[in-house]
Amino acid sequence: MLAHLDFPDKGPLNRCRIVMSKVTGGKQALTLLTKDKEFYSKQLCQVETKLRYADDRIVQLNDQLEKTKQAREDLFSEYVASRCLHVVTLCW
C-alpha cells in the first residue's frame, strides 16, 4: 500500500516519520479543502438567491412593459377615434 511513497533507505523509524509527515500534510490539505467547500457552498447559495431575485424582477418588469405597451396602444386608439369623430363632426 505504501509502495508508491519514496523512502530513503534509512531505517524503519525514518520511514515512520515520513509517513506521519505525509499523513499530517494530507490532513491539513483535507481541512483546507473542507473549508473551501463550505465557503464556496455559501457563495453558491448567495448567488442562487440573487439569481432568483433577478429572475423575479425580470418577470415583473416584462409584465409592466406589456401593460405599458397595451395602455399606449389603447390611448393611441382613443386618440385616433377622437380625431376621426372630430373630423366627421366638422364635415357635417
Gaussian input, Z-matrix of N, CA and C with variables (Angstrom, degrees):
# hf/3-21g

backbone

0 1
 N
 C     1     B1
 C     2     B2     1     A1
 N     3     B3     2     A2     1     D1
 C     4     B4     3     A3     2     D2
 C     5     B5     4     A4     3     D3
 N     6     B6     5     A5     4     D4
 C     7     B7     6     A6     5     D5
 C     8     B8     7     A7     6     D6
 N     9     B9     8     A8     7     D7
 C    10    B10     9     A9     8     D8
 C    11    B11    10    A10     9     D9
 N    12    B12    11    A11    10    D10
 C    13    B13    12    A12    11    D11
 C    14    B14    13    A13    12    D12
 N    15    B15    14    A14    13    D13
 C    16    B16    15    A15    14    D14
 C    17    B17    16    A16    15    D15
 N    18    B18    17    A17    16    D16
 C    19    B19    18    A18    17    D17
 C    20    B20    19    A19    18    D18
 N    21    B21    20    A20    19    D19
 C    22    B22    21    A21    20    D20
 C    23    B23    22    A22    21    D21
 N    24    B24    23    A23    22    D22
 C    25    B25    24    A24    23    D23
 C    26    B26    25    A25    24    D24
 N    27    B27    26    A26    25    D25
 C    28    B28    27    A27    26    D26
 C    29    B29    28    A28    27    D27
 N    30    B30    29    A29    28    D28
 C    31    B31    30    A30    29    D29
 C    32    B32    31    A31    30    D30
 N    33    B33    32    A32    31    D31
 C    34    B34    33    A33    32    D32
 C    35    B35    34    A34    33    D33
 N    36    B36    35    A35    34    D34
 C    37    B37    36    A36    35    D35
 C    38    B38    37    A37    36    D36
 N    39    B39    38    A38    37    D37
 C    40    B40    39    A39    38    D38
 C    41    B41    40    A40    39    D39
 N    42    B42    41    A41    40    D40
 C    43    B43    42    A42    41    D41
 C    44    B44    43    A43    42    D42
 N    45    B45    44    A44    43    D43
 C    46    B46    45    A45    44    D44
 C    47    B47    46    A46    45    D45
 N    48    B48    47    A47    46    D46
 C    49    B49    48    A48    47    D47
 C    50    B50    49    A49    48    D48
 N    51    B51    50    A50    49    D49
 C    52    B52    51    A51    50    D50
 C    53    B53    52    A52    51    D51
 N    54    B54    53    A53    52    D52
 C    55    B55    54    A54    53    D53
 C    56    B56    55    A55    54    D54
 N    57    B57    56    A56    55    D55
 C    58    B58    57    A57    56    D56
 C    59    B59    58    A58    57    D57
 N    60    B60    59    A59    58    D58
 C    61    B61    60    A60    59    D59
 C    62    B62    61    A61    60    D60
 N    63    B63    62    A62    61    D61
 C    64    B64    63    A63    62    D62
 C    65    B65    64    A64    63    D63
 N    66    B66    65    A65    64    D64
 C    67    B67    66    A66    65    D65
 C    68    B68    67    A67    66    D66
 N    69    B69    68    A68    67    D67
 C    70    B70    69    A69    68    D68
 C    71    B71    70    A70    69    D69
 N    72    B72    71    A71    70    D70
 C    73    B73    72    A72    71    D71
 C    74    B74    73    A73    72    D72
 N    75    B75    74    A74    73    D73
 C    76    B76    75    A75    74    D74
 C    77    B77    76    A76    75    D75
 N    78    B78    77    A77    76    D76
 C    79    B79    78    A78    77    D77
 C    80    B80    79    A79    78    D78
 N    81    B81    80    A80    79    D79
 C    82    B82    81    A81    80    D80
 C    83    B83    82    A82    81    D81
 N    84    B84    83    A83    82    D82
 C    85    B85    84    A84    83    D83
 C    86    B86    85    A85    84    D84
 N    87    B87    86    A86    85    D85
 C    88    B88    87    A87    86    D86
 C    89    B89    88    A88    87    D87
 N    90    B90    89    A89    88    D88
 C    91    B91    90    A90    89    D89
 C    92    B92    91    A91    90    D90
 N    93    B93    92    A92    91    D91
 C    94    B94    93    A93    92    D92
 C    95    B95    94    A94    93    D93
 N    96    B96    95    A95    94    D94
 C    97    B97    96    A96    95    D95
 C    98    B98    97    A97    96    D96
 N    99    B99    98    A98    97    D97
 C   100   B100    99    A99    98    D98
 C   101   B101   100   A100    99    D99
 N   102   B102   101   A101   100   D100
 C   103   B103   102   A102   101   D101
 C   104   B104   103   A103   102   D102
 N   105   B105   104   A104   103   D103
 C   106   B106   105   A105   104   D104
 C   107   B107   106   A106   105   D105
 N   108   B108   107   A107   106   D106
 C   109   B109   108   A108   107   D107
 C   110   B110   109   A109   108   D108
 N   111   B111   110   A110   109   D109
 C   112   B112   111   A111   110   D110
 C   113   B113   112   A112   111   D111
 N   114   B114   113   A113   112   D112
 C   115   B115   114   A114   113   D113
 C   116   B116   115   A115   114   D114
 N   117   B117   116   A116   115   D115
 C   118   B118   117   A117   116   D116
 C   119   B119   118   A118   117   D117
 N   120   B120   119   A119   118   D118
 C   121   B121   120   A120   119   D119
 C   122   B122   121   A121   120   D120
 N   123   B123   122   A122   121   D121
 C   124   B124   123   A123   122   D122
 C   125   B125   124   A124   123   D123
 N   126   B126   125   A125   124   D124
 C   127   B127   126   A126   125   D125
 C   128   B128   127   A127   126   D126
 N   129   B129   128   A128   127   D127
 C   130   B130   129   A129   128   D128
 C   131   B131   130   A130   129   D129
 N   132   B132   131   A131   130   D130
 C   133   B133   132   A132   131   D131
 C   134   B134   133   A133   132   D132
 N   135   B135   134   A134   133   D133
 C   136   B136   135   A135   134   D134
 C   137   B137   136   A136   135   D135
 N   138   B138   137   A137   136   D136
 C   139   B139   138   A138   137   D137
 C   140   B140   139   A139   138   D138
 N   141   B141   140   A140   139   D139
 C   142   B142   141   A141   140   D140
 C   143   B143   142   A142   141   D141
 N   144   B144   143   A143   142   D142
 C   145   B145   144   A144   143   D143
 C   146   B146   145   A145   144   D144
 N   147   B147   146   A146   145   D145
 C   148   B148   147   A147   146   D146
 C   149   B149   148   A148   147   D147
 N   150   B150   149   A149   148   D148
 C   151   B151   150   A150   149   D149
 C   152   B152   151   A151   150   D150
 N   153   B153   152   A152   151   D151
 C   154   B154   153   A153   152   D152
 C   155   B155   154   A154   153   D153
 N   156   B156   155   A155   154   D154
 C   157   B157   156   A156   155   D155
 C   158   B158   157   A157   156   D156
 N   159   B159   158   A158   157   D157
 C   160   B160   159   A159   158   D158
 C   161   B161   160   A160   159   D159
 N   162   B162   161   A161   160   D160
 C   163   B163   162   A162   161   D161
 C   164   B164   163   A163   162   D162
 N   165   B165   164   A164   163   D163
 C   166   B166   165   A165   164   D164
 C   167   B167   166   A166   165   D165
 N   168   B168   167   A167   166   D166
 C   169   B169   168   A168   167   D167
 C   170   B170   169   A169   168   D168
 N   171   B171   170   A170   169   D169
 C   172   B172   171   A171   170   D170
 C   173   B173   172   A172   171   D171
 N   174   B174   173   A173   172   D172
 C   175   B175   174   A174   173   D173
 C   176   B176   175   A175   174   D174
 N   177   B177   176   A176   175   D175
 C   178   B178   177   A177   176   D176
 C   179   B179   178   A178   177   D177
 N   180   B180   179   A179   178   D178
 C   181   B181   180   A180   179   D179
 C   182   B182   181   A181   180   D180
 N   183   B183   182   A182   181   D181
 C   184   B184   183   A183   182   D182
 C   185   B185   184   A184   183   D183
 N   186   B186   185   A185   184   D184
 C   187   B187   186   A186   185   D185
 C   188   B188   187   A187   186   D186
 N   189   B189   188   A188   187   D187
 C   190   B190   189   A189   188   D188
 C   191   B191   190   A190   189   D189
 N   192   B192   191   A191   190   D190
 C   193   B193   192   A192   191   D191
 C   194   B194   193   A193   192   D192
 N   195   B195   194   A194   193   D193
 C   196   B196   195   A195   194   D194
 C   197   B197   196   A196   195   D195
 N   198   B198   197   A197   196   D196
 C   199   B199   198   A198   197   D197
 C   200   B200   199   A199   198   D198
 N   201   B201   200   A200   199   D199
 C   202   B202   201   A201   200   D200
 C   203   B203   202   A202   201   D201
 N   204   B204   203   A203   202   D202
 C   205   B205   204   A204   203   D203
 C   206   B206   205   A205   204   D204
 N   207   B207   206   A206   205   D205
 C   208   B208   207   A207   206   D206
 C   209   B209   208   A208   207   D207
 N   210   B210   209   A209   208   D208
 C   211   B211   210   A210   209   D209
 C   212   B212   211   A211   210   D210
 N   213   B213   212   A212   211   D211
 C   214   B214   213   A213   212   D212
 C   215   B215   214   A214   213   D213
 N   216   B216   215   A215   214   D214
 C   217   B217   216   A216   215   D215
 C   218   B218   217   A217   216   D216
 N   219   B219   218   A218   217   D217
 C   220   B220   219   A219   218   D218
 C   221   B221   220   A220   219   D219
 N   222   B222   221   A221   220   D220
 C   223   B223   222   A222   221   D221
 C   224   B224   223   A223   222   D222
 N   225   B225   224   A224   223   D223
 C   226   B226   225   A225   224   D224
 C   227   B227   226   A226   225   D225
 N   228   B228   227   A227   226   D226
 C   229   B229   228   A228   227   D227
 C   230   B230   229   A229   228   D228
 N   231   B231   230   A230   229   D229
 C   232   B232   231   A231   230   D230
 C   233   B233   232   A232   231   D231
 N   234   B234   233   A233   232   D232
 C   235   B235   234   A234   233   D233
 C   236   B236   235   A235   234   D234
 N   237   B237   236   A236   235   D235
 C   238   B238   237   A237   236   D236
 C   239   B239   238   A238   237   D237
 N   240   B240   239   A239   238   D238
 C   241   B241   240   A240   239   D239
 C   242   B242   241   A241   240   D240
 N   243   B243   242   A242   241   D241
 C   244   B244   243   A243   242   D242
 C   245   B245   244   A244   243   D243
 N   246   B246   245   A245   244   D244
 C   247   B247   246   A246   245   D245
 C   248   B248   247   A247   246   D246
 N   249   B249   248   A248   247   D247
 C   250   B250   249   A249   248   D248
 C   251   B251   250   A250   249   D249
 N   252   B252   251   A251   250   D250
 C   253   B253   252   A252   251   D251
 C   254   B254   253   A253   252   D252
 N   255   B255   254   A254   253   D253
 C   256   B256   255   A255   254   D254
 C   257   B257   256   A256   255   D255
 N   258   B258   257   A257   256   D256
 C   259   B259   258   A258   257   D257
 C   260   B260   259   A259   258   D258
 N   261   B261   260   A260   259   D259
 C   262   B262   261   A261   260   D260
 C   263   B263   262   A262   261   D261
 N   264   B264   263   A263   262   D262
 C   265   B265   264   A264   263   D263
 C   266   B266   265   A265   264   D264
 N   267   B267   266   A266   265   D265
 C   268   B268   267   A267   266   D266
 C   269   B269   268   A268   267   D267
 N   270   B270   269   A269   268   D268
 C   271   B271   270   A270   269   D269
 C   272   B272   271   A271   270   D270
 N   273   B273   272   A272   271   D271
 C   274   B274   273   A273   272   D272
 C   275   B275   274   A274   273   D273

   B1=1.4451
   B2=1.5230
   B3=1.3114
   B4=1.4532
   B5=1.5177
   B6=1.3267
   B7=1.4515
   B8=1.5250
   B9=1.3255
   B10=1.4618
   B11=1.5260
   B12=1.3439
   B13=1.4647
   B14=1.5214
   B15=1.3045
   B16=1.4639
   B17=1.5229
   B18=1.2934
   B19=1.4573
   B20=1.5222
   B21=1.3030
   B22=1.4567
   B23=1.5308
   B24=1.2909
   B25=1.4648
   B26=1.5257
   B27=1.3463
   B28=1.4593
   B29=1.5152
   B30=1.2714
   B31=1.4465
   B32=1.5077
   B33=1.3307
   B34=1.4669
   B35=1.5251
   B36=1.3181
   B37=1.4680
   B38=1.5230
   B39=1.3116
   B40=1.4612
   B41=1.5260
   B42=1.3116
   B43=1.4711
   B44=1.5232
   B45=1.3218
   B46=1.4658
   B47=1.5225
   B48=1.3123
   B49=1.4847
   B50=1.5323
   B51=1.3209
   B52=1.4731
   B53=1.5254
   B54=1.3279
   B55=1.4669
   B56=1.5244
   B57=1.3164
   B58=1.4733
   B59=1.5219
   B60=1.3158
   B61=1.4652
   B62=1.5253
   B63=1.3307
   B64=1.4714
   B65=1.5304
   B66=1.3204
   B67=1.4620
   B68=1.5264
   B69=1.3365
   B70=1.4645
   B71=1.5273
   B72=1.3335
   B73=1.4701
   B74=1.5138
   B75=1.3265
   B76=1.4671
   B77=1.5181
   B78=1.3284
   B79=1.4720
   B80=1.5191
   B81=1.3286
   B82=1.4652
   B83=1.5241
   B84=1.3116
   B85=1.4647
   B86=1.5270
   B87=1.3322
   B88=1.4698
   B89=1.5163
   B90=1.3332
   B91=1.4674
   B92=1.5215
   B93=1.3292
   B94=1.4707
   B95=1.5314
   B96=1.3157
   B97=1.4613
   B98=1.5267
   B99=1.3232
   B100=1.4639
   B101=1.5236
   B102=1.3350
   B103=1.4768
   B104=1.5243
   B105=1.3335
   B106=1.4670
   B107=1.5246
   B108=1.3308
   B109=1.4646
   B110=1.5223
   B111=1.3227
   B112=1.4638
   B113=1.5265
   B114=1.3376
   B115=1.4604
   B116=1.5287
   B117=1.3381
   B118=1.4626
   B119=1.5235
   B120=1.3013
   B121=1.4652
   B122=1.5270
   B123=1.3220
   B124=1.4698
   B125=1.5274
   B126=1.3333
   B127=1.4602
   B128=1.5257
   B129=1.3277
   B130=1.4613
   B131=1.5241
   B132=1.3156
   B133=1.4652
   B134=1.5274
   B135=1.3299
   B136=1.4633
   B137=1.5232
   B138=1.3180
   B139=1.4629
   B140=1.5272
   B141=1.3277
   B142=1.4627
   B143=1.5219
   B144=1.3381
   B145=1.4639
   B146=1.5244
   B147=1.3316
   B148=1.4666
   B149=1.5262
   B150=1.3295
   B151=1.4624
   B152=1.5258
   B153=1.3320
   B154=1.4707
   B155=1.5289
   B156=1.3422
   B157=1.4602
   B158=1.5297
   B159=1.3401
   B160=1.4640
   B161=1.5307
   B162=1.3267
   B163=1.4676
   B164=1.5267
   B165=1.3243
   B166=1.4698
   B167=1.5240
   B168=1.3197
   B169=1.4678
   B170=1.5258
   B171=1.3258
   B172=1.4658
   B173=1.5214
   B174=1.3111
   B175=1.4696
   B176=1.5289
   B177=1.3299
   B178=1.4680
   B179=1.5312
   B180=1.3268
   B181=1.4633
   B182=1.5245
   B183=1.3304
   B184=1.4692
   B185=1.5258
   B186=1.3310
   B187=1.4660
   B188=1.5267
   B189=1.3244
   B190=1.4618
   B191=1.5289
   B192=1.3353
   B193=1.4576
   B194=1.5210
   B195=1.3178
   B196=1.4696
   B197=1.5307
   B198=1.3246
   B199=1.4697
   B200=1.5210
   B201=1.3229
   B202=1.4669
   B203=1.5300
   B204=1.3144
   B205=1.4721
   B206=1.5277
   B207=1.3368
   B208=1.4597
   B209=1.5232
   B210=1.3242
   B211=1.4706
   B212=1.5267
   B213=1.3380
   B214=1.4656
   B215=1.5227
   B216=1.3179
   B217=1.4636
   B218=1.5294
   B219=1.3286
   B220=1.4682
   B221=1.5213
   B222=1.3411
   B223=1.4733
   B224=1.5219
   B225=1.3087
   B226=1.4597
   B227=1.5248
   B228=1.3390
   B229=1.4683
   B230=1.5229
   B231=1.3180
   B232=1.4721
   B233=1.5203
   B234=1.3211
   B235=1.4628
   B236=1.5295
   B237=1.3363
   B238=1.4693
   B239=1.5191
   B240=1.3242
   B241=1.4679
   B242=1.5258
   B243=1.3228
   B244=1.4692
   B245=1.5217
   B246=1.3355
   B247=1.4636
   B248=1.5258
   B249=1.3427
   B250=1.4661
   B251=1.5219
   B252=1.3143
   B253=1.4659
   B254=1.5228
   B255=1.3251
   B256=1.4615
   B257=1.5216
   B258=1.3420
   B259=1.4671
   B260=1.5266
   B261=1.3301
   B262=1.4599
   B263=1.5171
   B264=1.2971
   B265=1.4491
   B266=1.5251
   B267=1.3251
   B268=1.4684
   B269=1.5226
   B270=1.3206
   B271=1.4638
   B272=1.5243
   B273=1.2780
   B274=1.4628
   B275=1.4522
   A1=111.06
   A2=117.40
   A3=120.86
   A4=111.90
   A5=117.53
   A6=121.68
   A7=111.96
   A8=117.94
   A9=120.82
   A10=112.59
   A11=118.56
   A12=121.90
   A13=109.65
   A14=115.63
   A15=119.87
   A16=109.18
   A17=117.02
   A18=122.34
   A19=108.78
   A20=116.42
   A21=115.75
   A22=107.39
   A23=117.48
   A24=120.66
   A25=109.78
   A26=116.81
   A27=121.41
   A28=112.13
   A29=118.62
   A30=120.56
   A31=113.80
   A32=115.23
   A33=121.19
   A34=113.91
   A35=118.47
   A36=120.41
   A37=110.64
   A38=116.02
   A39=120.04
   A40=110.57
   A41=116.27
   A42=120.03
   A43=110.63
   A44=115.83
   A45=120.52
   A46=110.56
   A47=116.71
   A48=120.37
   A49=111.09
   A50=115.45
   A51=119.29
   A52=110.43
   A53=116.05
   A54=119.76
   A55=109.89
   A56=117.17
   A57=120.37
   A58=110.77
   A59=117.01
   A60=121.30
   A61=110.32
   A62=116.24
   A63=119.74
   A64=111.17
   A65=117.35
   A66=121.02
   A67=109.83
   A68=116.65
   A69=120.30
   A70=110.60
   A71=116.28
   A72=119.92
   A73=111.74
   A74=115.90
   A75=120.11
   A76=111.98
   A77=116.19
   A78=119.77
   A79=111.18
   A80=116.21
   A81=119.38
   A82=110.61
   A83=115.78
   A84=119.69
   A85=110.41
   A86=116.15
   A87=120.15
   A88=111.04
   A89=117.21
   A90=120.93
   A91=110.85
   A92=116.41
   A93=119.89
   A94=111.35
   A95=116.67
   A96=119.25
   A97=111.80
   A98=116.69
   A99=120.80
   A100=110.56
   A101=115.96
   A102=119.61
   A103=111.10
   A104=116.56
   A105=120.18
   A106=110.76
   A107=115.96
   A108=120.36
   A109=110.45
   A110=117.27
   A111=120.71
   A112=110.68
   A113=116.21
   A114=120.55
   A115=110.75
   A116=116.37
   A117=119.36
   A118=112.16
   A119=118.42
   A120=120.58
   A121=109.89
   A122=115.83
   A123=120.07
   A124=110.37
   A125=115.90
   A126=120.09
   A127=110.91
   A128=116.51
   A129=121.49
   A130=110.90
   A131=116.28
   A132=120.76
   A133=110.69
   A134=116.66
   A135=120.67
   A136=111.28
   A137=116.76
   A138=120.67
   A139=110.46
   A140=117.26
   A141=120.28
   A142=111.10
   A143=116.66
   A144=120.59
   A145=110.71
   A146=116.27
   A147=120.23
   A148=110.92
   A149=116.19
   A150=120.41
   A151=110.92
   A152=117.20
   A153=120.09
   A154=110.49
   A155=116.58
   A156=119.85
   A157=109.95
   A158=116.43
   A159=119.92
   A160=110.76
   A161=117.16
   A162=119.94
   A163=111.29
   A164=116.69
   A165=120.29
   A166=110.67
   A167=115.81
   A168=120.35
   A169=110.95
   A170=116.94
   A171=120.51
   A172=110.37
   A173=116.98
   A174=120.54
   A175=109.96
   A176=116.84
   A177=120.61
   A178=110.83
   A179=116.36
   A180=119.80
   A181=111.84
   A182=117.36
   A183=119.63
   A184=111.12
   A185=116.66
   A186=119.95
   A187=110.50
   A188=115.78
   A189=120.16
   A190=110.55
   A191=117.14
   A192=121.13
   A193=111.28
   A194=117.17
   A195=120.62
   A196=110.91
   A197=116.93
   A198=120.15
   A199=110.86
   A200=116.72
   A201=120.49
   A202=110.53
   A203=117.14
   A204=120.71
   A205=110.27
   A206=116.24
   A207=119.89
   A208=111.04
   A209=116.40
   A210=120.00
   A211=110.51
   A212=117.02
   A213=120.45
   A214=110.52
   A215=116.41
   A216=120.50
   A217=110.74
   A218=116.41
   A219=120.37
   A220=111.21
   A221=115.95
   A222=119.10
   A223=111.22
   A224=117.03
   A225=119.68
   A226=110.38
   A227=116.50
   A228=119.72
   A229=110.65
   A230=116.42
   A231=119.92
   A232=110.81
   A233=117.08
   A234=121.09
   A235=110.55
   A236=115.86
   A237=119.74
   A238=109.76
   A239=116.10
   A240=119.02
   A241=110.73
   A242=117.51
   A243=119.47
   A244=110.86
   A245=117.44
   A246=120.12
   A247=110.07
   A248=115.34
   A249=118.61
   A250=110.02
   A251=117.96
   A252=122.62
   A253=109.80
   A254=116.93
   A255=121.77
   A256=111.03
   A257=117.69
   A258=122.34
   A259=110.05
   A260=117.55
   A261=120.65
   A262=109.94
   A263=118.38
   A264=122.94
   A265=110.70
   A266=116.73
   A267=120.03
   A268=111.91
   A269=117.84
   A270=121.54
   A271=110.67
   A272=121.45
   A273=123.08
   A274=108.59
   D1=-37.13
   D2=-179.60
   D3=-95.98
   D4=12.97
   D5=-176.33
   D6=-63.56
   D7=-27.15
   D8=-177.57
   D9=-77.60
   D10=-12.40
   D11=178.67
   D12=-79.73
   D13=142.02
   D14=178.09
   D15=-88.57
   D16=114.13
   D17=179.44
   D18=-111.67
   D19=122.54
   D20=168.54
   D21=-68.32
   D22=144.20
   D23=-174.39
   D24=-79.82
   D25=78.75
   D26=-178.25
   D27=-125.92
   D28=16.68
   D29=174.38
   D30=106.03
   D31=164.86
   D32=-175.76
   D33=-64.67
   D34=-34.07
   D35=-178.72
   D36=-65.80
   D37=-42.41
   D38=178.47
   D39=-66.44
   D40=-39.37
   D41=177.26
   D42=-60.72
   D43=-41.42
   D44=178.81
   D45=-62.63
   D46=-42.38
   D47=178.44
   D48=-62.75
   D49=-41.68
   D50=179.95
   D51=-63.92
   D52=-43.67
   D53=179.30
   D54=-63.65
   D55=-44.20
   D56=179.76
   D57=-62.80
   D58=-38.58
   D59=178.07
   D60=-63.60
   D61=-43.69
   D62=179.32
   D63=-67.38
   D64=-37.29
   D65=177.61
   D66=-65.16
   D67=-44.07
   D68=178.60
   D69=-61.57
   D70=-43.78
   D71=177.12
   D72=-61.35
   D73=-39.87
   D74=178.28
   D75=-64.84
   D76=-39.97
   D77=178.08
   D78=-65.25
   D79=-40.26
   D80=178.10
   D81=-64.48
   D82=-42.31
   D83=178.26
   D84=-62.75
   D85=-41.55
   D86=178.55
   D87=-62.86
   D88=-41.81
   D89=177.99
   D90=-61.15
   D91=-45.63
   D92=179.62
   D93=-64.80
   D94=-41.19
   D95=178.61
   D96=-65.25
   D97=-36.79
   D98=177.38
   D99=-64.13
   D100=-43.57
   D101=177.62
   D102=-64.18
   D103=-40.79
   D104=176.79
   D105=-60.59
   D106=-43.75
   D107=-179.91
   D108=-60.94
   D109=-44.91
   D110=179.18
   D111=-62.16
   D112=-43.89
   D113=-179.91
   D114=-61.73
   D115=-48.54
   D116=-178.18
   D117=-69.47
   D118=-30.05
   D119=175.31
   D120=-65.34
   D121=-41.87
   D122=178.02
   D123=-64.92
   D124=-43.72
   D125=178.44
   D126=-60.81
   D127=-43.26
   D128=179.49
   D129=-61.01
   D130=-42.65
   D131=179.00
   D132=-61.08
   D133=-42.62
   D134=179.25
   D135=-65.18
   D136=-41.97
   D137=-179.91
   D138=-66.93
   D139=-39.92
   D140=178.03
   D141=-63.28
   D142=-38.54
   D143=177.21
   D144=-63.33
   D145=-44.32
   D146=178.22
   D147=-63.44
   D148=-38.09
   D149=179.20
   D150=-64.56
   D151=-44.15
   D152=178.33
   D153=-61.55
   D154=-41.59
   D155=178.72
   D156=-62.83
   D157=-44.13
   D158=-179.35
   D159=-64.45
   D160=-40.37
   D161=177.71
   D162=-62.58
   D163=-42.86
   D164=177.49
   D165=-62.44
   D166=-40.94
   D167=179.79
   D168=-64.67
   D169=-38.53
   D170=177.81
   D171=-63.04
   D172=-42.87
   D173=178.67
   D174=-61.94
   D175=-44.75
   D176=179.37
   D177=-61.18
   D178=-45.79
   D179=-178.35
   D180=-66.94
   D181=-36.80
   D182=176.48
   D183=-65.07
   D184=-40.56
   D185=176.64
   D186=-62.20
   D187=-44.78
   D188=179.51
   D189=-62.62
   D190=-40.12
   D191=178.45
   D192=-63.17
   D193=-43.64
   D194=179.16
   D195=-63.65
   D196=-42.44
   D197=178.26
   D198=-64.08
   D199=-38.94
   D200=179.34
   D201=-67.01
   D202=-41.23
   D203=177.31
   D204=-61.55
   D205=-43.55
   D206=-179.86
   D207=-64.91
   D208=-41.12
   D209=178.98
   D210=-64.16
   D211=-41.43
   D212=177.83
   D213=-62.66
   D214=-42.34
   D215=179.28
   D216=-63.72
   D217=-42.06
   D218=178.38
   D219=-63.20
   D220=-43.48
   D221=179.17
   D222=-64.56
   D223=-39.86
   D224=178.73
   D225=-64.58
   D226=-41.21
   D227=177.85
   D228=-61.95
   D229=-42.79
   D230=177.36
   D231=-62.69
   D232=-40.43
   D233=179.23
   D234=-62.80
   D235=-46.27
   D236=-179.77
   D237=-63.80
   D238=-41.29
   D239=179.81
   D240=-64.10
   D241=-40.37
   D242=-179.56
   D243=-69.67
   D244=-35.05
   D245=178.03
   D246=-67.00
   D247=-41.35
   D248=178.67
   D249=-64.22
   D250=-42.61
   D251=178.82
   D252=-62.86
   D253=-40.79
   D254=179.05
   D255=-64.33
   D256=-41.62
   D257=179.07
   D258=-67.30
   D259=-41.72
   D260=178.96
   D261=-64.75
   D262=-40.07
   D263=179.91
   D264=-63.75
   D265=-40.18
   D266=179.49
   D267=-69.35
   D268=-30.30
   D269=-178.48
   D270=-74.85
   D271=-23.82
   D272=-177.71
   D273=-84.20

